[in-house]
Amino acid sequence: MGAVTVTMLGPQPFFWLFVAYLLLRVCYLRRPVVLATCCLSLVVAIGGCLLYQHQISRRTVVDRHPVTQLVRVRPDDVQVHDGFVTAIGTDTQSRVREALIFSVRDSHLLDQYRRLDRPANWRVNGMVQPVMPATNENEFALRRYYQQRRVYNQVKLDQPPTIMPLTGWGLCDQCHCWRWQLGHHFAGMPMPLASYCQQLIIGQSDPYNASAMANVKRLGIIHLFCISGMHVVLLVAILRWLGVYLWLDRELVDVLLIVALPFYLVIAGGAPSLIRAVIMAETGLFRSALRLDRLDGWAVSLLVGTAWEPAVLLSLGGQLSYLLSFLLQVMDRQLPALRQTFLLSIASLPAILSYVFEFHWLSLVLSYPMIPLFSLVLFPLVLISAGTYWALPVFGNLVNQVLLTFQRLIEFAAHLPGEVVFGKPPLWLAVVLFLLTLWTISDYRQVRRWVLLGLAYLACFMVIHFPLNGEVAFVDIGQGDCIIIREPLNRRVMMIDTGGKLNFGHRQQAPGCDVATRTSINYLKSRGIDHIDTIYLSHRDADHIGYLPTVLQAMRVKRVAVPAGVEKQPVLTRKVGGVNQPQVISVMDQHPSIDPGLRILHPFAPGEAKNEDSMVLTGCFGGRQFVFTGDLDRAGECAVLDRYPQLHADVLKLGHHGSRTASDDRFLDQLHPQWGIISAGRFNRYHHPNDEVVASLRQRQIKILSTQQYGMIRYVYAQQHGRFQTTLEGGELKWTLPNCLNN
């Protein structure tokens, strides 16, 4: 109960009702000792959680300011990728862990950072700031991820730091040095063997394995990587067998393992599933002395794991690790393997849908061959290759071919028909699905229970895929535009611009790492949407169409509408030319409406799709008239007024991100909007929005909503009524805002 409370403490009344139910359940046992123990653990858990939250608030800075610090950095906390160096270190004065990031253009200097093999003090000069929270709905919570690693702030360095290597360090630092040495050794192996060794043995992620993990998530078999450190169980078994083979006393071997496992926990990175696996292995070795059964060992691992990291059950890895390991302890040992793996897949589904939003029908049967393949073939081969590659590289190369074949099979299976974009269940529905799943598994022979569970999933699917409300969502995609329009019941889904990254001559961003993947696409999938009826591209600038290939690859798109004149330009043809090539329609103001909800007002003639040729759209949603102007300049705005003198707007998406090249006084006076939406990036080099434009809006009492300040801005409506909802409340990121928005 205490462990559950640690992770659930918060304003949600449901969780407190759940805790109250547990207390009543314990009281019903009429065992005073058990009741007293539970109440004591509850008090300790609440106190620990409050202390955890206090530490977070005390160690996190509240604004952005320059610093000069001496930061202690361990070698395995340094990563070099694509001209950037990132590291995690501890300020020697405040003892606060921080994330460091800086760019290096000198290839020789980059190699020096790659070869750092010992702890060092770094003299850093830069700007310290809080870690950014998620600014879009259902976006990956980077701040929470860093907080789970005890990292509270981020320092962006002006220049590479001065490094002062340490001459002496403790045992914990030595473990980190061994971890770096192992990673350096594994890096000399062929791919993907090197990546598997790094990920499974020392817990290091590798960009090479990103596509493989994407296929694993797509298939819905990610729980295989969370079944509780299967490699720890295998490693302990191998070492115990080796000890017996060497005629060592079994008790001595167990003692040595008990001492060594905590060090391995540090060397392997200390992931939540690994913490649980090591603690359960320790209790298993202690079992005879402590008289603990397997379920007691699991309970101890949960208590210790939540005490070490109170938010462990708020991550997908932590949830799957503890849930599946618990089921493995309580399931009938005589249960056939196929049935057991099917039940494990069903049990993991609510958590996977809540974080990944999709699953593959093959996941219900793939676990059956995958679990023995992982535990009996791949894990042992990877462990043996890691230990013998220096002497038997031929064997390692053979294992590498096996892994290559395995990855090709996973990629082939991931692209087979059967993928379902389910969407993210509401919290209360996810809890209901989880409890119903446990109830069904407890007596899986009851057909009625399976029928009820299936009906619950069907009801959840209908709630997500056929919502009664619609919305107009302005995605916080940085310095760019991306607007999603979704009609009630998801009858139509439209997107105006995709956003994009301006490179300014620097190297291109790595494929699959762009902002659209974790913002607009992620949001659409969380709403159960896997298709877009029409993408309207206002003009050709990269910050409006740069992420088009990513959207086309991730979504089924029927049509792409572009201003007349751009349909044959290379800047567009290069982006739409691919496997999922949609119909491209060139439009002008006289073009019939492609979608009934939107009307095209501009351009008037074919052009080169520059700012002055931007497509202008208008539509009525929830009783409010919206006008979207792209990057249209002031002359274009006045031309639109001359062509449509009766045009008005309740909500105006300000042109050119709030630049003074747009938002003409005459345009604002005639449209007379109540709200002005600004889509601009934080700390952008153009200083958008412009002070004069903001002053002009305030003079006319136009309410300003900026993605810089509020993150994703959503107008949620039903019939002729609606209201604005924002991801942020407006005061969380005051340190990022320009002065004109900070008043």
C-alpha positions in Angstrom: 0.0 0.0 0.0 2.8 2.4 0.8 4.5 1.8 -2.5 1.3 2.4 -4.4 0.7 5.6 -2.5 4.2 6.9 -3.2 3.5 6.8 -6.9 -0.1 7.9 -6.8 0.1 10.8 -4.3 -1.5 13.8 -6.0 -4.8 15.6 -6.5 -6.6 12.7 -8.3 -9.5 11.7 -6.0 -9.7 8.3 -7.7 -6.3 7.3 -6.2 -7.3 8.4 -2.7 -10.5 6.3 -3.1 -8.3 3.4 -4.1 -6.1 3.9 -1.0 -9.2 4.1 1.2 -10.4 0.8 -0.3 -7.1 -0.8 0.5 -7.3 0.4 4.1 -10.9 -0.9 4.4 -9.7 -4.2 2.9 -7.0 -4.5 5.5 -9.4 -3.6 8.3 -11.7 -6.3 7.1 -8.9 -8.8 7.8 -9.2 -8.0 11.6 -5.5 -8.4 12.2 -4.2 -5.4 14.2 -0.5 -6.1 13.4 -1.2 -6.0 9.7 -3.3 -2.9 10.0 -0.6 -1.1 12.1 2.0 -2.1 9.6 0.0 -0.8 6.7 -0.8 2.5 8.4 2.9 3.0 9.3 4.0 2.3 5.7 1.3 4.7 4.5 2.6 7.5 6.7 6.2 6.8 5.6 5.2 6.7 2.0 3.4 10.0 2.2 6.3 11.6 4.0 8.8 10.2 1.4 6.7 11.5 -1.5 6.4 14.9 0.0 10.1 15.0 0.6 10.7 13.9 -3.0 8.5 16.7 -4.3 10.2 19.2 -2.0 13.6 18.2 -3.3 12.4 18.7 -6.9 11.1 22.2 -6.2 14.1 23.2 -4.1 16.7 22.0 -6.7 15.0 23.3 -9.8 15.9 26.8 -10.9 13.0 29.1 -11.6 14.4 31.1 -14.5 17.2 31.3 -17.1 20.4 33.0 -16.0 24.1 32.8 -16.8 26.3 30.6 -14.6 30.0 29.7 -14.2 30.2 26.3 -12.5 32.6 23.4 -11.7 30.7 20.3 -12.6 31.8 16.7 -11.8 31.1 14.5 -14.8 31.6 10.7 -15.1 32.8 9.2 -18.3 29.7 7.1 -19.1 27.5 10.1 -18.7 29.0 11.8 -21.8 27.5 11.3 -25.3 28.7 12.6 -28.6 26.3 12.7 -31.5 26.0 14.7 -34.7 28.3 17.5 -33.6 26.8 17.9 -30.2 28.1 16.8 -26.8 25.6 16.0 -24.0 26.6 15.1 -20.5 25.1 14.7 -17.0 27.1 16.1 -14.1 26.9 17.3 -10.5 27.5 20.9 -9.5 30.4 20.6 -7.0 28.9 23.4 -4.8 25.1 22.8 -4.8 25.3 19.0 -5.4 22.5 19.4 -8.0 22.7 17.1 -11.0 22.4 19.0 -14.3 22.2 18.1 -18.0 24.9 19.8 -20.1 24.8 20.4 -23.9 27.1 22.2 -26.3 28.1 22.1 -29.9 31.6 21.2 -31.2 32.6 21.8 -34.8 36.2 20.5 -34.4 36.3 16.7 -35.2 39.5 16.2 -33.2 37.9 17.8 -30.1 34.8 15.6 -30.6 37.1 12.5 -30.5 38.7 13.8 -27.3 35.2 13.8 -25.7 34.6 10.3 -27.0 37.8 9.1 -25.4 37.2 10.6 -21.9 37.6 7.5 -19.7 37.7 8.9 -16.1 35.8 11.3 -13.9 36.7 14.9 -14.3 35.7 18.4 -13.2 34.4 20.6 -16.0 34.6 24.3 -15.8 31.4 25.4 -17.6 30.1 28.8 -18.7 26.6 29.1 -20.0 22.9 29.6 -19.3 21.2 27.4 -16.7 17.5 26.8 -17.1 14.8 24.4 -15.9 14.2 21.3 -18.1 11.4 22.1 -20.4 8.0 20.4 -19.6 5.8 18.8 -22.2 4.1 21.7 -24.0 1.7 19.6 -26.2 -1.0 17.2 -25.2 0.3 13.6 -24.6 3.8 14.6 -25.5 6.7 12.7 -24.0 7.4 14.3 -20.6 11.2 15.1 -20.8 11.1 16.9 -17.4 9.7 13.8 -15.6 12.2 11.6 -17.4 15.1 13.7 -16.2 13.7 14.0 -12.7 13.6 10.2 -12.5 17.3 10.3 -13.2 17.8 13.0 -10.5 18.5 15.7 -13.1 16.7 18.9 -12.4 18.3 21.6 -14.6 19.8 22.1 -18.0 22.9 24.1 -18.9 23.5 25.3 -22.4 27.2 26.1 -22.8 28.5 29.0 -24.8 31.7 27.1 -25.6 33.3 23.8 -24.8 34.3 23.5 -21.1 37.7 23.3 -19.6 38.3 19.7 -18.4 40.3 18.9 -15.3 40.7 15.1 -14.9 40.5 13.8 -11.3 43.4 11.8 -9.9 41.4 9.8 -7.4 37.8 8.6 -7.1 35.6 6.2 -5.1 34.2 2.8 -5.8 31.0 4.1 -7.3 33.0 6.3 -9.8 35.1 3.2 -10.6 31.9 1.3 -11.5 31.1 4.1 -13.9 34.6 3.9 -15.4 34.1 0.1 -15.9 30.8 0.9 -17.6 32.5 3.3 -20.0 35.2 0.7 -20.7 32.6 -1.9 -21.5 30.8 0.5 -23.7 34.0 1.3 -25.5 34.8 -2.4 -25.9 31.3 -3.2 -27.2 31.5 -0.3 -29.7 34.3 -2.2 -31.5 31.9 -5.0 -32.3 29.8 -5.2 -35.5 26.3 -3.8 -35.6 23.8 -4.8 -34.3 25.7 -7.0 -31.9 27.4 -3.9 -30.4 24.0 -2.2 -29.9 22.5 -5.3 -28.2 25.5 -5.6 -25.8 25.3 -2.0 -24.9 21.6 -2.0 -24.3 21.2 -5.4 -22.6 24.3 -5.5 -20.5 25.1 -1.9 -19.5 21.9 -0.2 -20.3 23.2 2.3 -22.9 20.9 3.4 -25.7 22.3 3.6 -29.2 20.9 5.6 -32.1 21.4 2.6 -34.4 18.8 0.6 -32.4 16.2 3.3 -32.6 14.5 1.9 -35.7 14.5 -1.6 -34.2 12.9 -0.4 -31.0 10.3 1.5 -33.1 9.4 -1.8 -34.8 9.2 -3.5 -31.4 6.8 -0.8 -30.1 4.8 -1.0 -33.3 4.3 -4.7 -32.8 3.4 -4.2 -29.2 6.0 -6.6 -27.8 7.9 -4.0 -25.9 6.9 -5.8 -22.7 9.5 -8.4 -23.6 12.2 -5.9 -22.8 10.6 -5.2 -19.4 9.9 -8.7 -18.1 12.3 -8.0 -15.5 15.8 -8.2 -16.6 15.8 -11.7 -17.9 19.5 -11.3 -18.5 20.0 -10.8 -14.7 18.3 -14.1 -14.0 20.4 -15.7 -16.8 23.6 -14.1 -15.6 23.0 -15.3 -12.0 22.3 -18.8 -13.2 25.5 -18.9 -15.3 27.6 -17.7 -12.5 26.2 -20.1 -10.0 26.7 -23.0 -12.5 30.3 -21.8 -13.1 30.9 -21.7 -9.3 29.7 -25.3 -8.9 31.9 -26.3 -11.9 34.9 -24.8 -10.2 34.1 -26.7 -7.0 33.3 -23.6 -5.0 30.9 -23.8 -2.1 27.4 -22.8 -3.2 26.9 -20.6 -0.1 30.2 -18.8 -0.9 29.0 -18.2 -4.5 25.7 -16.8 -3.3 27.5 -14.4 -0.9 29.7 -13.2 -3.7 26.7 -12.7 -6.0 24.9 -10.8 -3.2 27.9 -8.4 -2.9 28.4 -8.1 -6.7 24.9 -7.5 -7.9 24.6 -3.9 -6.5 27.8 -3.0 -8.3 26.3 -4.5 -11.5 23.2 -2.4 -11.0 25.4 0.7 -11.2 27.4 -0.6 -14.2 24.2 -1.5 -16.0 22.6 1.9 -15.7 20.0 1.4 -13.0 16.9 1.2 -15.1 13.6 0.6 -13.3 13.2 -3.0 -14.6 16.9 -3.7 -13.7 16.4 -2.4 -10.2 13.5 -4.7 -9.7 15.4 -7.7 -11.2 18.4 -7.2 -9.1 16.4 -6.8 -5.9 14.4 -10.0 -6.7 17.7 -11.8 -7.4 19.1 -10.6 -4.1 16.0 -11.8 -2.2 16.1 -15.1 -4.1 19.7 -15.6 -2.9 18.6 -14.6 0.7 15.5 -16.6 0.5 16.6 -19.5 2.7 17.9 -17.2 5.4 15.0 -14.8 5.3 12.3 -17.4 4.7 10.8 -15.4 1.9 8.7 -16.9 -0.9 8.8 -15.5 -4.5 5.9 -13.2 -3.9 7.5 -11.7 -0.9 10.6 -11.1 -2.9 8.5 -9.2 -5.5 6.9 -7.1 -2.7 10.3 -6.2 -1.3 11.5 -5.2 -4.8 8.4 -2.9 -5.1 9.0 -1.3 -1.7 12.7 -0.7 -2.4 12.1 0.4 -5.9 9.5 3.0 -5.0 11.6 4.2 -2.1 14.5 4.7 -4.4 12.4 6.3 -7.2 8.9 7.3 -6.1 7.8 7.9 -9.7 8.9 4.4 -11.0 5.3 3.3 -11.6 4.6 6.4 -13.6 6.7 5.2 -16.5 5.9 2.5 -19.0 9.0 0.5 -18.2 8.3 0.5 -14.5 4.6 -0.5 -14.9 5.3 -3.4 -17.3 8.3 -4.6 -15.2 6.4 -4.9 -11.9 3.1 -6.0 -13.4 4.5 -8.8 -15.6 6.9 -10.0 -12.9 4.0 -10.1 -10.4 1.9 -12.2 -12.8 4.7 -14.6 -13.3 4.8 -15.1 -9.6 1.1 -15.8 -9.1 0.3 -17.7 -12.3 -0.1 -21.5 -12.2 3.3 -23.1 -13.0 1.4 -25.8 -15.0 -0.1 -23.3 -17.3 0.8 -24.0 -21.0 3.4 -21.6 -22.4 1.2 -20.4 -25.2 -1.7 -19.5 -22.8 0.7 -17.9 -20.3 2.3 -15.6 -23.0 -1.2 -14.7 -24.3 -2.3 -13.7 -20.8 0.8 -11.6 -20.3 0.2 -9.8 -23.6 -3.4 -9.1 -22.6 -2.3 -7.8 -19.1 0.2 -5.4 -20.6 -2.2 -3.9 -23.1 -3.8 -1.1 -21.0 -0.3 0.3 -20.1 0.9 0.0 -23.7 -2.1 1.8 -25.1 -1.7 4.5 -22.5 1.8 5.3 -23.6 2.2 4.0 -27.2 -1.4 4.5 -28.3 -1.3 1.6 -30.8 -0.8 -2.2 -31.0 -0.5 -4.9 -33.5 -2.7 -8.0 -33.6 0.4 -10.1 -34.0 1.5 -9.0 -30.5 -1.1 -11.4 -29.0 0.7 -14.4 -30.5 4.3 -13.2 -31.1 5.1 -13.3 -27.4 4.9 -17.1 -27.6 7.9 -17.7 -29.7 9.6 -14.5 -28.6 10.0 -15.2 -24.9 11.9 -18.5 -25.4 13.8 -16.9 -28.3 14.9 -14.1 -26.0 15.6 -16.1 -22.9 17.1 -19.2 -24.4 18.8 -18.0 -27.6 19.4 -14.3 -28.0 20.3 -13.3 -24.4 22.7 -16.2 -23.9 24.3 -15.6 -27.3 24.7 -11.9 -26.6 26.2 -12.5 -23.2 28.6 -15.2 -24.5 29.7 -12.9 -27.4 30.3 -10.0 -25.1 32.6 -12.1 -23.0 34.5 -13.9 -25.8 34.6 -11.5 -28.7 38.2 -10.5 -28.0 39.2 -14.2 -28.3 36.6 -15.6 -30.7 35.5 -12.8 -33.1 34.3 -15.5 -35.6 31.6 -16.6 -33.1 30.6 -13.0 -32.5 30.2 -12.4 -36.2 28.0 -15.4 -36.4 25.9 -14.1 -33.6 25.7 -10.8 -35.3 24.2 -12.5 -38.4 21.6 -14.1 -36.2 20.7 -10.7 -34.7 20.5 -9.2 -38.2 18.1 -11.9 -39.3 16.1 -11.3 -36.1 15.8 -7.6 -36.8 14.8 -8.2 -40.4 12.0 -10.6 -39.2 10.8 -8.0 -36.7 10.8 -5.3 -39.4 8.9 -7.6 -41.8 6.3 -8.4 -39.1 5.9 -4.8 -38.1 4.9 -3.9 -41.6 2.3 -6.7 -42.0 -1.3 -5.7 -41.9 -2.9 -5.7 -38.4 -1.6 -2.4 -36.8 -4.4 -0.7 -34.9 -4.0 3.0 -33.8 -6.2 2.6 -30.8 -5.6 6.0 -29.1 -5.0 6.9 -25.5 -7.7 5.8 -23.1 -8.9 8.3 -20.5 -7.3 7.7 -17.1 -10.4 6.3 -15.5 -11.1 4.0 -18.5 -7.5 2.7 -18.5 -7.8 1.9 -14.8 -11.1 0.1 -15.5 -9.5 -1.9 -18.3 -6.6 -2.8 -16.1 -8.8 -4.0 -13.2 -11.1 -5.9 -15.6 -8.0 -7.6 -17.2 -6.8 -8.8 -13.8 -10.3 -10.0 -12.9 -10.5 -11.9 -16.2 -7.0 -13.4 -15.9 -7.7 -14.6 -12.3 -10.3 -17.0 -13.8 -9.4 -17.1 -17.5 -11.7 -20.1 -18.1 -14.8 -18.0 -17.6 -16.1 -17.0 -21.0 -18.3 -14.3 -19.6 -15.4 -12.4 -18.2 -13.7 -12.3 -21.6 -16.9 -11.1 -23.2 -17.1 -8.3 -20.6 -13.5 -7.4 -21.2 -14.0 -7.3 -24.9 -17.1 -5.1 -24.6 -15.1 -2.7 -22.3 -12.3 -2.4 -25.0 -15.0 -1.8 -27.6 -16.6 0.9 -25.6 -13.2 2.5 -25.0 -12.5 2.4 -28.7 -15.8 4.0 -29.6 -15.2 6.8 -27.0 -11.8 7.6 -28.5 -12.6 7.2 -32.2 -16.0 8.8 -32.3 -15.8 11.8 -29.9 -18.9 14.1 -29.7 -16.7 17.2 -29.9 -14.5 18.7 -32.5 -11.4 20.9 -32.1 -9.1 23.3 -33.7 -5.6 22.7 -32.3 -2.6 25.0 -32.7 0.4 22.7 -32.2 3.4 24.0 -30.3 5.9 22.9 -33.0 8.5 25.6 -32.4 9.2 28.4 -34.9 6.6 27.3 -37.5 2.9 26.6 -38.0 0.9 23.4 -37.6 -2.8 23.5 -37.1 -5.0 20.4 -36.8 -8.8 20.6 -37.4 -10.9 17.7 -36.3 -14.6 17.6 -36.8 -17.0 15.9 -34.3 -17.1 12.1 -34.6 -13.8 12.5 -36.5 -15.7 12.9 -39.8 -12.9 14.9 -41.2 -9.3 15.6 -40.1 -7.4 18.4 -41.7 -4.0 19.9 -41.2 -2.8 23.4 -42.1 1.0 23.3 -42.5 3.2 20.7 -40.9 5.9 22.9 -39.3 9.6 22.4 -40.0 13.1 23.3 -39.0 15.1 26.1 -40.6 18.7 24.8 -40.9 20.6 28.1 -41.7 23.3 26.2 -43.5 23.9 23.6 -40.7 23.6 19.9 -41.3 20.2 18.3 -41.6 18.5 16.9 -38.6 18.6 13.1 -38.2 15.7 11.3 -39.9 12.9 10.3 -37.5 14.1 12.8 -34.8 12.1 15.8 -36.0 9.6 17.6 -33.8 6.6 16.5 -35.7 7.1 12.9 -34.6 6.7 13.7 -30.9 4.2 16.5 -31.3 1.6 16.6 -34.1 1.8 12.9 -35.1 2.0 11.7 -31.5 -1.1 13.8 -30.7 -3.1 12.5 -33.6 -2.3 8.9 -32.7 -3.2 9.6 -29.1 -6.6 10.6 -30.4 -6.9 7.4 -32.4 -6.3 9.1 -35.7 -4.2 7.4 -38.4 -5.3 9.4 -41.4 -5.6 13.0 -42.6 -8.1 14.0 -45.3 -6.3 17.1 -46.5 -3.1 18.9 -45.7 -3.2 22.5 -46.6 0.3 24.0 -47.2 0.2 27.8 -47.0 3.5 28.4 -48.8 6.9 26.8 -49.4 9.0 28.0 -46.4 10.6 25.1 -44.5 9.0 26.1 -41.2 5.6 25.4 -42.8 6.2 22.3 -44.9 9.5 20.9 -43.6 7.9 18.0 -41.7 5.6 17.0 -44.6 7.6 13.8 -45.4 7.4 12.7 -41.8 3.6 13.2 -41.7 3.2 11.4 -45.1 5.2 8.5 -43.7 3.3 8.2 -40.5 -0.3 9.0 -41.7 -2.5 8.0 -44.5 -3.0 11.3 -46.4 -5.6 11.6 -49.1 -4.8 15.1 -50.5 -2.3 17.9 -50.3 -3.5 21.3 -51.3 -0.9 23.9 -52.3 -1.1 27.5 -53.6 -1.2 27.5 -57.4 2.3 27.6 -58.9 4.1 25.5 -56.3 2.8 22.1 -57.3 5.7 21.5 -59.7 8.5 23.2 -57.7 11.3 20.8 -56.5 10.8 22.0 -52.9 7.4 20.3 -52.9 8.0 17.3 -55.3 10.9 16.1 -53.3 8.8 16.0 -50.2 5.7 14.3 -51.6 7.5 11.8 -53.8 7.4 8.5 -51.9 5.5 5.4 -51.2 2.5 7.1 -49.6 2.1 9.7 -52.4 -1.1 11.7 -52.0 -3.1 13.6 -54.6 -1.6 17.2 -55.0 -4.2 19.9 -55.7 -3.2 23.5 -56.7 -5.7 26.0 -55.5 -6.6 29.7 -55.7 -9.4 31.7 -54.2 -12.0 30.7 -56.8 -11.3 27.0 -56.3 -14.2 25.0 -55.0 -14.0 24.0 -51.3 -12.0 20.8 -50.9 -13.5 20.3 -47.4 -16.9 21.7 -46.6 -15.6 23.4 -43.4 -12.9 25.5 -45.0 -13.0 28.2 -47.7 -9.9 29.4 -49.7 -9.5 33.2 -49.9 -6.0 33.6 -51.3 -3.9 33.4 -53.5 -5.7 35.2 -56.4 -3.2 34.1 -59.1 -0.4 31.5 -59.6 2.8 32.5 -57.9 6.0 31.2 -56.4 4.5 30.3 -53.0 6.5 32.9 -51.2 5.1 34.7 -48.1 3.1 37.1 -50.3 1.5 34.1 -52.1 0.4 32.4 -48.8 -2.8 30.4 -48.8 -5.5 32.1 -46.6 -8.3 29.9 -45.2 -11.4 30.6 -43.2 -14.0 28.4 -41.6 -16.6 28.3 -38.8 -16.2 25.9 -36.0 -18.3 25.8 -32.8 -19.9 29.1 -33.6 -16.6 30.9 -34.1 -15.2 32.2 -37.4 -11.5 31.3 -37.8 -9.1 32.9 -40.3 -5.7 31.3 -41.0 -3.2 33.6 -42.9 0.0 31.6 -43.2 2.8 34.2 -43.6 0.8 36.6 -45.7 2.3 40.2 -45.7 0.4 43.4 -45.0 -0.2 44.1 -48.7 -1.7 40.7 -49.2 -4.0 41.2 -46.1 -5.3 44.4 -47.6 -5.8 42.7 -50.9 -7.9 40.0 -49.2 -10.0 42.8 -47.6 -10.6 44.4 -50.9 -11.7 41.1 -52.4 -13.9 40.2 -49.4 -15.1 43.4 -47.7 -17.5 41.5 -45.5 -14.8 39.2 -44.0 -14.7 39.0 -40.2 -13.1 36.7 -37.7 -13.6 35.7 -34.1 -10.2 33.9 -34.0 -7.3 35.1 -36.1 -4.1 33.1 -36.5 -1.7 36.0 -36.8 0.4 36.1 -40.0 4.1 35.4 -40.0 4.3 34.3 -36.3 3.4 37.8 -35.1 6.0 39.6 -37.3 5.5 43.3 -38.1 5.4 42.4 -41.8 1.8 41.2 -41.1 -1.2 42.1 -39.0 -2.0 45.4 -40.7 -4.1 47.9 -38.7 -6.8 48.0 -41.4 -6.9 44.2 -41.4 -7.2 44.0 -37.6 -9.9 46.7 -37.6 -12.1 45.1 -40.2 -11.8 41.5 -38.9 -12.2 42.7 -35.3 -11.2 39.3 -33.8 -11.7 38.5 -30.1 -8.6 36.2 -30.0 -5.3 36.4 -31.8 -3.2 33.2 -32.0 0.6 33.4 -32.3 2.6 30.4 -33.3 6.3 31.1 -32.7 9.3 29.4 -31.2 10.9 30.2 -27.9 14.2 32.2 -28.2 13.7 32.5 -31.9 16.3 34.6 -33.8 13.6 36.8 -35.3 12.3 38.0 -31.9 8.7 37.0 -32.8 6.2 38.2 -31.9 7.0 41.8 -32.6 6.4 44.3 -29.8 4.5 46.7 -32.0 2.1 43.9 -33.1 1.4 42.8 -29.5 0.8 46.5 -28.5 -1.6 46.8 -31.5 -3.5 43.7 -30.4 -3.8 45.0 -26.8 -4.9 48.4 -27.9 -7.8 46.7 -29.7 -8.5 44.5 -26.7 -7.7 41.3 -28.7 -6.9 38.4 -26.3 -3.5 37.0 -27.1 -2.8 33.2 -27.0 0.8 32.3 -27.9 2.2 28.8 -28.2 5.3 30.2 -26.6 3.4 30.8 -23.4 0.6 28.3 -23.4 2.0 25.4 -25.5 -0.7 23.6 -27.6 -3.8 25.8 -27.9 -7.1 23.9 -28.5 -10.5 25.3 -29.3 -12.8 22.3 -28.3 -16.4 22.7 -29.5 -19.7 20.9 -29.7 -22.4 22.2 -32.0 -22.3 26.1 -31.7 -20.4 26.3 -28.4 -16.8 25.8 -27.5 -13.9 27.0 -25.3 -10.2 27.3 -25.4 -8.0 24.8 -23.6 -4.2 25.1 -23.3 -1.6 22.6 -22.2 0.2 25.1 -20.0 -1.5 27.6 -17.7 0.7 30.5 -18.9 3.1 31.1 -16.1 5.3 28.0 -16.2 7.6 29.3 -18.9 7.8 33.0 -18.1 11.6 32.8 -18.4 11.3 31.9 -22.0 8.9 34.7 -23.1 9.7 37.9 -24.8 9.1 41.1 -22.8 6.0 41.9 -24.8 4.3 38.7 -23.5 5.6 39.0 -20.0 3.4 41.9 -19.0 
